[in-house]
């Protein structure tokens, strides 16, 4: 039986990198919260800035916490991420569409206020 501590994924882990990734991720999420709570931007700009901050948070977590890189040994991680991203984007888009049309789909005909 092999020692699990000898695996390359375990040996590449670092508490310092994890802590740096955690601090940067929290800072980016707090920035998104502040921009959203202060209504500092217009509607479209707010969506764009919040989306960019979320993307930066995901990249930060992938690099610092999950140690995602393009090395030969970690190629399967990149492939799984590439295959999961379209599903994630589809889920976000369909959720946005669902909530955007929720009022029209739940009100009885003739009782809509507009």
C-alpha positions in Angstrom: 0.0 0.0 0.0 1.4 3.4 -0.9 1.6 6.3 1.4 -1.0 9.0 0.5 1.4 11.7 1.5 3.7 10.8 -1.4 1.2 11.8 -4.1 2.1 14.8 -6.1 -1.1 16.7 -5.3 -0.5 16.4 -1.6 3.2 17.4 -1.9 2.3 20.5 -3.9 -0.2 21.8 -1.3 0.9 24.8 0.7 -0.7 26.4 3.7 0.7 29.8 2.6 -0.7 29.6 -0.9 -4.1 28.5 0.5 -4.1 31.4 2.9 -3.1 33.9 0.2 -5.8 32.6 -2.1 -8.4 32.8 0.8 -7.5 36.4 1.6 -7.6 37.5 -2.0 -10.9 35.7 -2.6 -12.5 37.3 0.5 -11.2 40.7 -0.6 -12.7 40.3 -4.1 -16.1 39.1 -2.6 -16.1 42.1 -0.2 -15.4 44.4 -3.1 -18.4 42.9 -5.0 -20.6 43.3 -1.9 -19.6 46.9 -1.4 -20.2 47.8 -5.1 -23.6 46.1 -4.9 -24.7 47.6 -1.6 -23.8 51.1 -2.5 -25.5 51.1 -5.9 -22.4 52.9 -7.2 -22.9 51.8 -10.8 -25.7 51.5 -13.3 -27.5 48.3 -13.8 -25.5 46.9 -16.7 -22.2 48.2 -15.3 -23.0 46.5 -11.9 -23.6 43.2 -13.6 -20.4 43.5 -15.6 -18.3 44.5 -12.6 -19.8 41.8 -10.3 -19.3 39.2 -13.0 -15.7 40.2 -13.5 -15.0 40.1 -9.7 -16.7 36.6 -9.5 -14.5 35.5 -12.4 -11.3 36.8 -10.7 -12.4 35.1 -7.5 -12.8 31.8 -9.4 -9.4 32.2 -11.0 -7.8 33.0 -7.7 -9.2 30.0 -6.1 -8.3 27.7 -9.0 -4.6 28.9 -8.9 -4.0 29.3 -5.2 -6.3 26.8 -3.6 -6.7 24.1 -6.1 -3.2 24.5 -7.6 -4.6 24.4 -11.2 -1.8 24.7 -13.8 -1.1 23.4 -17.3 1.5 20.8 -16.3 1.2 17.4 -17.8 0.3 15.8 -14.4 -2.6 18.2 -13.8 -4.0 18.1 -17.3 -7.1 16.2 -16.1 -8.0 19.1 -13.8 -8.0 21.6 -16.6 -10.1 19.3 -18.8 -12.6 18.8 -16.1 -12.8 22.6 -15.5 -13.2 23.2 -19.2 -16.1 20.7 -19.4 -17.7 22.1 -16.2 -17.6 25.8 -17.2 -20.3 25.6 -19.9 -22.6 23.8 -17.5 -22.0 26.5 -14.9 -22.7 29.3 -17.4 -25.8 27.6 -18.6 -27.0 27.2 -15.0 -26.5 30.9 -14.3 -28.2 32.0 -17.5 -31.2 29.7 -17.0 -31.5 30.9 -13.3 -31.4 34.5 -14.4 -34.1 33.8 -17.1 -36.3 32.0 -14.6 -36.3 34.9 -12.1 -36.7 37.4 -14.9 -39.9 35.8 -16.1 -41.1 34.6 -12.8 -43.8 37.2 -12.4 -45.2 36.6 -15.9 -45.3 32.8 -15.3 -46.9 32.9 -11.9 -49.7 35.5 -12.2 -53.1 34.5 -13.4 -54.2 35.9 -16.8 -56.0 39.2 -16.4 -54.6 39.9 -13.0 -51.3 41.3 -14.1 -50.6 44.9 -13.0 -48.8 45.9 -16.1 
